[in-house]
Every structure is written in structure tokens, then in C-alpha cells.
Amino acid sequence: MLEANNQGENQIFLYEVVFSGSSGSLPQRFSRTVLRVPKSRMSQETQRLLRQGAKILSIRPLDPETAQIKPSLPPQPWWIEITTSQPKCLYYFGPFESFSEALSYQSGYIEDLQSESALGINSEIKQCQPEVLTQEDF
């Protein structure tokens, strides 16, 4: 019985989160991401996200079959993925050691693209390892 209880404590939950922000006269921007949160840290993580102005769209348990992480693999770095509709481009900025670090740089990259007259800017912070950092007409 104790083993089943420990498994519940080790359970991972997926938080689907949206961060929004505006800077003066610049339009409202949104960043959507999914975070993996251990059950033992749910309360602290929820409070941290709300303090940062995030909106939590959903919280759902991660399927235990897919939650296994191979201990030999290091965690993937955080990247800012930005797409623009005009010009039609996909950009990756990073890598960053944490979600918070990526978030602190995100608005600067968006402002740079806006100053270059890019339109239809969408941004997402994610853990990945992009093969190509800039891709046109993706």
C-alpha cells in the first residue's frame, strides 16, 4: 500500500499556461507553454505562475507510460520559439537554463522583430533542441 502512495506522490502533471503582456503602445502578446510539474510542487508552482501573471488553462496528469525520463539523458534546454506570418518565418532563440530566464528575454526578441516590421508574431517557450534556428517559408 505504501508503494502505491509513493507512486501518487511521484506523479507528474502537465500545466498548460499562457503568459500575456504589453509594453506601452505595443500590442498585447501571448506566450503559451506546457510545464511538467511534480505533484509535490503543484501548490508552489501554481502560486509562482499566478504571481508572474500567467493564466493556467489546464492541469492534467501525465500518463505514467510516457512520464518516464531516462536518467542518462540531461534535461533539454529552454528555447523561445517565435513564428511570424509576414515574413513567414520560424525563429528559435536560446538556449536558456530555465523557463524564467527565457521569459525574461522573450519581450526583447519580440520587440526586435516588431522593429523589423514583422507581422503576426506568435511566441512560445518550450524545452526542445531545434536543428535549425531560423527557417523561412516553413
C-alpha positions, 0 to 999 in steps of 0.5 A, spaced: 500 500 500 505 504 501 508 503 494 502 505 491 502 512 495 509 513 493 507 512 486 501 518 487 506 522 490 511 521 484 506 523 479 507 528 474 502 533 471 502 537 465 500 545 466 498 548 460 499 556 461 499 562 457 503 568 459 500 575 456 503 582 456 504 589 453 509 594 453 506 601 452 503 602 445 505 595 443 500 590 442 498 585 447 502 578 446 501 571 448 506 566 450 503 559 451 507 553 454 506 546 457 510 545 464 511 538 467 510 539 474 511 534 480 505 533 484 509 535 490 510 542 487 503 543 484 501 548 490 508 552 489 508 552 482 501 554 481 502 560 486 509 562 482 505 562 475 499 566 478 504 571 481 508 572 474 501 573 471 500 567 467 493 564 466 493 556 467 488 553 462 489 546 464 492 541 469 492 534 467 496 528 469 501 525 465 500 518 463 505 514 467 507 510 460 510 516 457 512 520 464 518 516 464 525 520 463 531 516 462 536 518 467 542 518 462 539 523 458 540 531 461 534 535 461 533 539 454 534 546 454 529 552 454 528 555 447 523 561 445 520 559 439 517 565 435 513 564 428 511 570 424 506 570 418 509 576 414 515 574 413 513 567 414 518 565 418 520 560 424 525 563 429 528 559 435 532 563 440 536 560 446 538 556 449 536 558 456 537 554 463 530 555 465 523 557 463 524 564 467 530 566 464 527 565 457 521 569 459 525 574 461 528 575 454 522 573 450 519 581 450 526 583 447 526 578 441 519 580 440 520 587 440 526 586 435 522 583 430 516 588 431 522 593 429 523 589 423 516 590 421 514 583 422 507 581 422 503 576 426 508 574 431 506 568 435 511 566 441 512 560 445 517 557 450 518 550 450 524 545 452 526 542 445 533 542 441 531 545 434 536 543 428 535 549 425 534 556 428 531 560 423 527 557 417 523 561 412 517 559 408 516 553 413 
